[in-house]
Amino acid sequence: MIDCYFISGLGADKAVFSRLKLRKDIVVHHLPWLKPHYDEKIEHYACRMAEEIENPQEAVLIGLSFGGMMAIEIAKLFNVKQTILISSIKKDDEMPPWLRFIGNTGMHKLVAIDKLLQQRELSMRFFGCNSKDDRVMLQRLLDEADLETVAWSIDRALNWKNQIIPDRLVHIHGTADTVFPKLFSSPDYWIEQGSHFMVFSQAEKTSVLLNAIISEG
C-alpha cells in the first residue's frame, strides 16, 4: 500500500480532489489546513502540517496550487518518498511577474479577504471554471473558506522564495492555466487545455497521470 497525502490550495478543503479515481493500493490521506499563528513563516507552518504524516520517508505528497508549494516545504524538511505538484510552481521564478509585483508591493493587503472572495465571476474566470459543476464546486470552496487561513496563504504564496527542488519531484500542469501560465512553467507532464481547476474539471486525465507517476515512484 502507498500512503499519499493530498494538500489542497489556499485553505480549501479536500472536496476539490473528490473526482480523482486512484488505484486501490493508493491510500488517500488529506492534510488539513491549520489556523496560522501570528506572522507564521511558511517553514514553521509546514513543520506543523507534517505532524499528521505518520512515516514521512514512505509518504507521497501531492500538492495542488499553493498546496504544491507547501508540499515542497515539507519535502525540504523530510526525506519523503515522492512529491507531486498539480497546477503549481517549483521555484519562485516560475511565479508570473504580475503576481510577484502584487506580493512585493503588498497590494493584496489593500482588499479585505471577504470582499475578494465575493468577486465570484472574477474567481471563476481566474481559476478557469467553465462548466456548471466546476462553478458549483468553486462556489462551495469559496463559501466554506476560512478567511484567516486564506489571507495567510495568499500572502505566503505571493512572497514565496524557493530555489530548491526536492529529489523525486514530478510536476503536472495544464496548458490553459491562467494562474500560473504555460509561459513560465516547465512541468514534467502537460494536460492539454487543463485549467488551474483541472484536478476537478479534468479529473480523469489527472487520475491517469497520478496512477502512472505513483507507480514509477
C-alpha positions in Angstrom: 0.0 0.0 0.0 1.2 3.5 -0.8 0.3 6.4 1.6 -0.5 9.6 -0.4 -1.0 12.8 1.4 -3.0 15.4 -0.5 -2.8 19.2 0.2 -5.4 21.4 -1.5 -4.8 25.1 -2.4 -5.3 28.3 -0.5 -7.0 26.8 2.6 -9.6 24.9 0.5 -10.9 21.6 1.7 -10.4 18.1 0.3 -13.6 18.2 -1.9 -11.6 19.5 -4.9 -10.0 16.1 -5.1 -13.3 14.2 -5.0 -13.4 13.2 -8.7 -10.0 11.5 -8.7 -10.1 7.8 -9.4 -6.9 6.2 -7.9 -5.7 2.6 -7.7 -6.8 0.5 -4.8 -3.3 0.2 -3.5 -3.1 4.0 -3.0 -4.2 5.0 0.5 -5.5 8.6 0.4 -4.9 11.0 3.3 -5.7 14.7 3.3 -3.6 17.1 5.2 -5.9 19.8 6.6 -5.1 23.4 6.6 -4.3 24.7 10.1 -5.1 28.1 11.7 -1.9 30.1 11.1 -0.1 31.5 14.1 0.5 35.3 14.1 3.0 36.2 11.4 3.9 32.5 11.0 6.6 31.6 8.5 5.8 29.1 5.8 8.6 26.8 7.1 7.2 26.6 10.6 3.7 26.1 9.2 5.0 23.2 7.0 6.5 21.6 10.1 3.2 21.7 11.9 1.3 20.4 8.9 3.7 17.5 8.6 2.9 16.3 12.1 -0.1 14.5 10.5 2.2 12.3 8.4 2.9 9.0 10.2 6.0 7.9 8.2 7.4 10.8 6.0 10.1 8.6 4.4 7.4 6.4 2.9 4.9 9.2 2.1 4.0 10.6 -1.3 3.0 14.3 -1.1 0.5 15.6 -3.7 0.0 19.4 -3.6 -2.4 21.5 -5.6 -1.5 25.1 -6.3 -0.3 26.7 -3.0 -0.6 23.2 -1.6 2.2 22.3 -4.0 4.4 25.0 -2.5 3.6 23.6 0.9 4.4 20.1 -0.3 7.9 21.3 -1.3 8.4 23.0 2.0 7.6 19.7 3.8 9.8 17.8 1.4 12.7 20.1 2.3 12.3 19.2 5.9 11.8 15.4 5.5 13.1 12.9 3.0 9.7 11.9 1.6 9.3 9.2 -0.9 7.9 11.4 -3.7 6.5 14.9 -4.2 3.9 15.6 -6.9 2.7 19.1 -7.9 -0.5 19.8 -9.7 -1.2 23.3 -11.1 1.6 24.7 -9.0 5.2 26.1 -9.2 8.5 24.6 -8.2 10.5 27.8 -7.7 9.7 31.4 -7.1 11.0 32.4 -10.6 8.0 30.4 -12.1 5.7 32.9 -10.4 4.2 35.2 -13.1 5.7 38.7 -12.8 2.3 40.4 -12.2 1.8 38.2 -9.1 5.3 38.9 -7.9 4.6 42.6 -8.3 1.4 42.3 -6.2 3.4 40.4 -3.5 6.3 42.8 -3.5 4.1 45.9 -3.2 1.6 44.4 -0.7 -1.3 45.3 -3.0 -3.1 42.2 -1.9 -3.4 43.5 1.6 -5.5 46.5 0.4 -8.6 44.5 -0.2 -10.4 42.7 2.6 -10.4 38.9 2.0 -14.2 38.6 2.5 -14.7 41.2 -0.2 -12.2 39.5 -2.5 -13.9 36.1 -2.2 -17.2 37.8 -3.0 -15.9 38.5 -6.5 -17.4 35.3 -7.8 -17.3 35.8 -11.5 -13.7 37.1 -11.4 -12.8 34.0 -9.4 -14.5 31.7 -11.9 -12.5 33.2 -14.8 -9.3 33.3 -12.8 -9.4 29.6 -11.9 -10.8 28.5 -15.3 -14.1 27.2 -14.1 -16.3 27.0 -17.2 -18.8 24.1 -16.6 -21.7 24.2 -14.2 -20.1 21.5 -12.0 -16.8 23.4 -11.8 -18.6 26.6 -10.8 -20.7 24.9 -8.2 -17.6 23.3 -6.6 -15.6 26.5 -6.6 -18.5 28.4 -5.1 -18.6 25.8 -2.3 -14.9 26.1 -1.7 -15.1 29.9 -1.5 -18.2 29.8 0.8 -16.5 27.4 3.2 -13.1 29.0 3.2 -11.6 30.2 6.5 -10.8 33.9 5.9 -7.8 34.0 8.2 -6.2 30.9 6.6 -6.9 32.2 3.0 -5.3 35.6 3.8 -2.2 34.0 5.3 -2.0 31.6 2.3 -2.3 34.3 -0.3 0.4 36.4 1.4 2.8 33.4 1.7 2.2 32.3 -1.9 2.8 35.7 -3.4 6.0 36.1 -1.3 7.3 32.6 -1.6 11.1 32.3 -2.0 12.4 29.0 -3.1 15.1 27.7 -5.5 15.4 24.1 -4.0 13.7 21.3 -6.0 13.5 18.2 -3.8 14.6 14.9 -5.1 11.9 12.7 -6.8 9.6 15.7 -7.6 7.1 15.4 -10.5 5.1 18.4 -11.8 1.8 18.1 -13.7 0.4 21.3 -15.3 -2.3 22.4 -17.6 -1.7 24.3 -20.9 -4.6 26.6 -20.2 -3.7 27.5 -16.6 -4.3 31.3 -16.1 -2.9 31.5 -12.5 0.5 30.0 -13.4 0.6 30.4 -17.2 2.3 28.0 -19.5 4.9 30.6 -20.5 6.5 30.4 -17.0 6.1 26.7 -16.4 8.4 23.7 -17.1 6.4 20.7 -15.9 7.2 17.0 -16.5 3.7 16.4 -17.8 1.2 18.7 -19.6 -2.6 18.2 -19.7 -3.9 19.8 -22.9 -6.4 22.6 -22.2 -6.1 21.9 -18.5 -7.1 25.0 -16.4 -5.9 25.7 -12.8 -9.0 23.8 -11.8 -8.2 20.7 -13.8 -7.8 18.4 -10.8 -11.6 18.6 -10.7 -12.6 19.6 -14.3 -10.2 17.1 -15.9 -10.1 14.6 -13.1 -9.9 11.6 -15.4 -6.8 12.7 -17.2 -5.2 13.8 -13.9 -6.0 10.4 -12.3 -4.4 8.5 -15.2 -1.2 10.5 -14.7 -1.2 10.2 -10.9 -1.7 6.5 -11.1 1.2 6.1 -13.5 3.6 8.5 -11.7 3.0 7.0 -8.3 3.7 3.5 -9.8 7.0 4.8 -11.2 8.0 6.4 -7.9 
